[in-house]
Amino acid sequence: MNPASQVRAADDHWLTVARHQFRDWRGGRPFWAGLFTTLGGVPIAYFPYADVRLGNVTIAMATTAGAGSLIIGVLLITLGIALWFQQGIRVFAGVAAILLALVSIPVSNLGGFFIGFLASLIGGCLALAWAPGAAVEEEPADVADVPPVDPFHGIPGPRPTETAYSTETTAHADGGRNSAG
């Protein structure tokens, strides 16, 4: 199937239609930033409360800062989900995700053993770097509709009374008008 073709629900399988709708939804928001930020909050919140059982031996990774880890993890998960539905907060959410990731290093077992720290840091950086795309304008179908090309790109060109001689350097050339006026 041609990726540039339009998808019609009557012609395609429902999975194809759902995939194209998800791709369109994902393209209009900082999806990967939200995903990385959300996934970064999970290990930060989980590891301080986790218990590892090896046979009859239980290893508890609980720290005194368990509540702080939980708060940081929940905030990162909330920021990640908010990035998907509120694109306008991407700068705030990106900065907050980076700061929370940095704070998680001393607070929650080295930022979830650096897994949550790195994922949240990448998500925050992606949120700051994301910018909404500009709408693509359709090109005019007729050549007569195309506006004339401005060779000076909006900068005023030489006046019709001025000469194009570069050797004239006095203010009295061209009837007393200098090139700055």
SULCORMO-V327948 format. One record per backbone hydrogen bond with DSSP energy under -0.5 kcal/mol. CO is the residue of the C=O (numbers start at 1). NH is the residue of the N-H. If there is no record, write none. Layout:
CO | NH
CO | NH
This chain:
2 | 5
6 | 8
8 | 11
8 | 12
13 | 17
14 | 18
15 | 19
16 | 20
17 | 21
18 | 22
19 | 23
20 | 24
21 | 25
22 | 26
23 | 27
24 | 28
25 | 28
26 | 29
26 | 31
29 | 31
30 | 34
31 | 35
32 | 36
33 | 37
34 | 38
35 | 39
36 | 40
37 | 41
38 | 42
39 | 43
40 | 44
41 | 45
42 | 46
43 | 47
46 | 49
46 | 50
47 | 50
50 | 61
51 | 53
52 | 54
52 | 59
53 | 55
54 | 57
56 | 58
57 | 54
57 | 59
58 | 60
59 | 52
63 | 66
65 | 69
66 | 70
67 | 71
68 | 72
69 | 73
70 | 74
71 | 75
72 | 76
73 | 77
74 | 78
75 | 79
76 | 80
77 | 81
78 | 82
79 | 83
80 | 84
81 | 84
81 | 85
82 | 86
83 | 30
86 | 89
87 | 90
89 | 93
90 | 94
91 | 95
92 | 96
93 | 97
94 | 98
95 | 99
96 | 100
97 | 101
98 | 102
99 | 103
100 | 104
101 | 105
102 | 105
102 | 106
103 | 107
104 | 108
104 | 111
105 | 110
107 | 109
108 | 112
109 | 113
110 | 114
111 | 116
111 | 117
112 | 115
112 | 116
114 | 118
115 | 119
116 | 120
117 | 121
118 | 122
119 | 123
120 | 124
121 | 125
122 | 126
123 | 127
124 | 128
125 | 129
126 | 130
135 | 137
142 | 145
143 | 146
149 | 151
150 | 153
152 | 155
159 | 162
165 | 168
167 | 169
170 | 173
172 | 175
172 | 176
174 | 177
178 | 181
